[in-house]
Amino acid sequence: MRVRLNGEIVETAADDLPGLLAELEFDPAVVATAVNGDFVPRTARAGVRLEDGDKVEVISPRQGG
């Protein structure tokens, strides 16, 4: 399936948000996520199924000042 991840189209075999994070090697403990513009808390990710064309945002904290 294809999803738009942080503005770029990616092919994925994952059918849910945790699977996508694992496939793309994001550390689920330190990222924030949103699907189709809706924030998805870490505790709710397991229930989020992905559909072809979904828009997923994964935001990692950055250091600096």
Backbone hydrogen bonds, N-H to C=O, Kabsch-Sander energy under -0.5 kcal/mol:
donor,donor_aa,acceptor,acceptor_aa,energy
3,V,10,V,-2.2
4,R,54,D,-2.9
5,L,3,V,-0.8
5,L,8,E,-3.2
6,N,4,R,-0.6
6,N,56,V,-2.8
8,E,5,L,-2.2
10,V,3,V,-2.9
12,T,1,M,-2.8
17,L,48,V,-2.4
20,L,16,D,-1.9
21,L,17,L,-2.4
22,A,18,P,-2.2
23,E,19,G,-2.7
24,L,20,L,-2.1
25,E,22,A,-1.3
26,F,21,L,-2.8
30,V,27,D,-1.8
31,V,27,D,-0.6
32,A,59,I,-2.6
33,T,40,V,-0.6
34,A,57,E,-1.9
35,V,38,D,-2.3
36,N,55,K,-3.8
38,D,35,V,-1.8
39,F,37,G,-0.5
40,V,33,T,-3.0
44,A,41,P,-1.8
45,R,41,P,-0.7
45,R,42,R,-0.9
47,G,44,A,-1.1
48,V,45,R,-2.2
49,R,47,G,-0.9
50,L,15,D,-2.4
53,G,2,R,-3.6
54,D,51,E,-2.3
56,V,4,R,-3.2
56,V,54,D,-0.6
57,E,34,A,-2.7
59,I,32,A,-2.7
